[in-house]
Amino acid sequence: MPDNMNIKFSSKFPKLTVINNRDKFLQEYVKGKTVLHGGCVDSELLGERIATKLLLHDILATTAKRLVGVDVDEEGINEMKRKGYKDVYYADLESWNYDENFDVIVLGEIIEHIDNCGLFLQSVMRFCRADTTVIFTTPNNYYFLFWIYSFFGKESIHPDHNYVFSFNSIKALLGKFSFDVIDNIVVWEKVDFTRVSDTAFTRVKKKIAAFLLNSIHLIKPVFPQYGKGMIVIAKRAQ
């Protein structure tokens, strides 16, 4: 039985690279590469994302040499096909029978939804060569807005999320399934609550709230760990 007195319960944050725009970072990262994009639909927001030119799959397609999308949202995949998207597949990465390796695998906001992370990571490995880069993006456990919600006795969390990760916890998880973390990036994107369907009055209220919250970005140089999102870049352990 392990001696709990010898377990180290505190860990320093890893060295963090700070960026202001997740999508632009990913767009540049996949330039000229073959890419597998897991979770390509952006469920429930597909139409709005396409209309506002914010669909990550479209953004990746502008620079990737070849882009393959996969998602468990059958309706969303069918809608993408109706709109002319090629190489998008309705499938679960855990059981997808697809025989190809990629330069980069982008798993945008997926891992927090997964029921069985071990099985998922083992499945992702099937699409990796030794030099394949796997990019995990996920909400940051230490995001300052989460703490603000907690002051009012609330949690800000998507109802389909099973986990909230920190940089050290996701490193530990990936290490158990033969992935080495090679870079840790924290995303400090500005808050924007507005939606296409908002009335003018609602839009004004949301913009005021966003202005107040975005002022907190002044702490970024001193406390980079409180950014909105995480990007963890990993490769197969050698």
N, C-alpha and C positions, 0 to 999 in steps of 0.2 A: 504494500500500500504506500503511495507516495507521501512524502513528508511535506505537508503544506507549509511548514515553517521555512522551507527552502525554495518555495515558488516565488518568483518575482512578479508582483502584481502591478508594477508601474513601468512604463516604457516611454522613452522620449519620442516625440514626433520625429519621423524621418525628415531628411532635407526635402523641403517642398518647393517646387517650381510654381510660381503664381502666374495665372493667365486670366484674361478678362472675357474670353469668348470661346466656349467649348467647341462650337461648330467650326469656326475658322481654324482652330488648332487641328481638328480632325481632318478637315479639308486639305490642309497643307501636308499632314502626316501621310495620307494615302496617295499622294501625288505620284502618278506613274506606276502604281502597284496593283496587283490583283487582290481584291478585297471581298471577304465574306462579311455581310452585314446582318447580324442577328437582331431580330426585333425591328424589322424595317418598316412596319406599318405605322407605328405610333398610334396604337388603338384609341378609338373614340375621338381622335383629333386629326385624322388623316385629311379630311376635306379642308379643314381650316389651315393645316400646315402647308398643304399644296397651294392654297389660295394666297397665303401670305409669304410663300417662298421660304418657309422655315422647316420643311420636311428634311430631316437629316439624310435620308436616302438620296434625295435630289442634290443636296450639297456635296455628298461624297462622289456622286456621279460626275460632277464637273471636273474632277481631277484624277479619279481612279483610272487605271488602264483597263480594268475589267471589274465589274461590280455584280455580285450575286446577293440577293436578299432572301431571307427566310423568316417566317413568323408563324405563330400558332393561331393567329387571327384569320380564320378562313374567309370571312366576309371581307376583311380588309385586303387580303391578297387578291381576291376576285375583283374587288374594286380597282386595285392597282392595274391588274391585267386589262380590265375594261378601258382604262385610261391610257393604255399603250405601253405600260412598263414591261420590260423583258427580264428574263432571269430572276423572277421572284417566285418563291415557292411556299406553299402551305405545308408546313412540316414542323415537327418538334426536333430540335437539335439533338435531343437525347436518343432519338431513334431514326433519324433521317438517314436514308440510304443514298448518300451522294458521295461520289468517288473523286475528290479533288483536294489538293492542298493549296493554301493561299499565302501570299506575302504578309497580309495583315488580316486579322479578324477583329471586327469592331462589334462589341457587345454593349450597346448603349442602353443604359437604364434597364437591364435585364436581371442581373444576378440577385437583386433584392426581391424579385418576384418568384424565384425558383423554389420549388418544394424540396428538391433533393440536390443540394449544391455539389455533393461528391459525384453523383451520377452525371450531372450536367458538365462538370469540369473534365471528367474522363471522356465524355462524348466530344467535347470541343477539341481535345487532344488529337482526335482522329483526323482533323483537318489541318494539323500543324506539321511543318517540317522543323528541322532543328533551328532554322533561322526565322521562323514565323513569329511575328509580333502579335500578341493578343492584348487588346485594349478594353479594359473594363471601365465604364463610367457608371457612377451611382451617387445618390445623395450622400452628403457628408454628415456623419453623426453629430459633429460639432458646429454645424451651420448655425449662425447667430439667431436666425429667425425661429429655429426650433426652441431655443432658450427663451425667447420672448413669449412664445405661446405658453411655455411651461409656467411662466409667472402668473398666468391667468387660469391655471389649473387645466390646461388643454394640451393635446399633442397634435402636431401638424404631421400627418402621415397618410399616404395613399392607402385606401382600404385593401388593396391587393398586395401590399408589401409584407413580406415575411421577415425581413431583416433590415437593420440599419447598421452600416459598417463604419469603422474607423480605419485609418491607414494601417495600424498595427493588426487589427483583427482580420482584415482582408488579406494581409500578407501571410498571416498564420494559416488561414484557410487555403490559400493558393499553394503554400509550401507543402501542405499535406497531400496535395494531388499533383506534385511534380512540376510546379510552376515557380520560377524565380522572378521576383519583382525587380525591374531594372530602372523604373522611374516613378515618382509620386508627384502628381500635379494637383493643385487646388484651384478651383474655378471661382472667381469673384465676379460673376455676372450681375449686372444691375437687376433689381427686382422690377417686374412689370406684370401687374395683375390684370391688365385690360384684356378683353376678349372682343372679337369681331362683333358679337351679338349685343354688346353693352349699349345701354342708352347713354345719351350725352351726359346726364347727371351722374350716372354710375361711373362713367369714365373719369369724370372730374374727381370724384371721391377716391377712386383707385389711384389716380395719379398723385394726389396729395399724400396718401398713405405710402406710396412707393418712394416719393421724394424724402419723406421722413426716414424711412428704412435705409435708403441708399446713402444717407448721410453717415450711417454707421461704417461705411467703407473707409472712413478716415483711419480706422484702427488697423487696416490691412497691412501696412508696413511692419507693425509691431506684432500683430497676432494673425498671421496668414492662415492658421489652422481653422479659423471660423468662417471660411468661405462656403459658398453654397454647395458645390459639388466636388467630387473626387474623380480623377482620372488615374488609373493604375495601369501601368504598362508592364507586361510580363512576357517571358519566353519559357520554353520547355527547359527544365533543369537538365544540366549537362552532367 
